[in-house]
Amino acid sequence: MSVRRLLAAAAAALLGGIGLAAPAAAHVSAQSSEVGAYTLTAARFWATAAALLALTGVVIGRLALARSVSRIGNGRTKGAITALVAGLIAVVGGAVNLAVADGGPGTGNGVVGGAAALFLGLIATFLGWLALARSRRTG
């Protein structure tokens, strides 16, 4: 592991963002050419975390959309904003993971998880935006 990659990983860890730490963590781990199908690499971990965040955003966005018309008060926008933010974070994390991936699916770079995070993050962002728009229109 080179000193430059170690310093990049340390700087990304100090910044503390998932989207900022994922590329450095993906490059720091020295991966062999033979990565098993069930081996959890750093890139797969970050892609899976982003995909789970996106899936959570989709669920919260769907619940917020279902309740955006029926709830009264400021509480109705919390779910919409949560889904919107979770979706945006997942989109950025998935896009960064796909941008730094060296190979395709099965190489240990988290390509499938990054694509899932990007796709589900876009859905969560749209659901959060729609629920927020509906809750403000009815309020």
MOGILIN-V911164 format. One record per residue. RES is the residue in three letters. SS is DSSP state (H for helix, E for strand, C for the rest). D_CENTER is the distance of its C-alpha to the mean C-alpha in whole Angstrom. Layout:
RES_SS_D_CENTER + RES_SS_D_CENTER
This chain:
MET_C_27 + SER_C_28 + VAL_H_28 + ARG_H_26 + ARG_H_23 + LEU_H_24 + LEU_H_24 + ALA_H_21 + ALA_H_19 + ALA_H_21 + ALA_H_20 + ALA_H_16 + ALA_H_17 + LEU_H_19 + LEU_H_17 + GLY_C_14 + GLY_C_11 + ILE_H_8 + GLY_H_8 + LEU_H_11 + ALA_H_12 + ALA_H_10 + PRO_H_13 + ALA_H_16 + ALA_H_15 + ALA_H_15 + HIS_H_18 + VAL_H_20 + SER_C_20 + ALA_C_23 + GLN_C_23 + SER_C_26 + SER_C_26 + GLU_C_26 + VAL_C_23 + GLY_C_24 + ALA_C_22 + TYR_C_21 + THR_C_20 + LEU_C_17 + THR_C_17 + ALA_H_14 + ALA_H_12 + ARG_H_12 + PHE_H_11 + TRP_H_8 + ALA_H_7 + THR_H_8 + ALA_H_7 + ALA_H_3 + ALA_H_5 + LEU_H_7 + LEU_H_6 + ALA_H_6 + LEU_H_9 + THR_H_10 + GLY_H_10 + VAL_H_12 + VAL_H_14 + ILE_H_15 + GLY_H_15 + ARG_H_17 + LEU_H_19 + ALA_H_19 + LEU_H_21 + ALA_H_23 + ARG_H_24 + SER_C_24 + VAL_C_28 + SER_C_29 + ARG_C_28 + ILE_C_30 + GLY_C_30 + ASN_C_27 + GLY_C_25 + ARG_H_24 + THR_H_21 + LYS_H_19 + GLY_H_17 + ALA_H_17 + ILE_H_16 + THR_H_13 + ALA_H_12 + LEU_H_12 + VAL_H_10 + ALA_H_7 + GLY_H_7 + LEU_H_7 + ILE_H_5 + ALA_H_2 + VAL_H_5 + VAL_H_6 + GLY_H_4 + GLY_H_5 + ALA_H_9 + VAL_H_9 + ASN_H_9 + LEU_H_11 + ALA_H_14 + VAL_H_15 + ALA_C_15 + ASP_C_19 + GLY_C_20 + GLY_C_19 + PRO_C_18 + GLY_C_20 + THR_C_20 + GLY_C_17 + ASN_C_15 + GLY_C_12 + VAL_H_13 + VAL_H_12 + GLY_H_9 + GLY_H_8 + ALA_H_10 + ALA_H_9 + ALA_H_5 + LEU_H_7 + PHE_H_10 + LEU_H_9 + GLY_H_7 + LEU_H_10 + ILE_H_12 + ALA_H_11 + THR_H_11 + PHE_H_15 + LEU_H_15 + GLY_H_15 + TRP_H_17 + LEU_H_20 + ALA_H_20 + LEU_H_20 + ALA_H_23 + ARG_H_25 + SER_H_25 + ARG_H_26 + ARG_H_29 + THR_H_30 + GLY_C_31
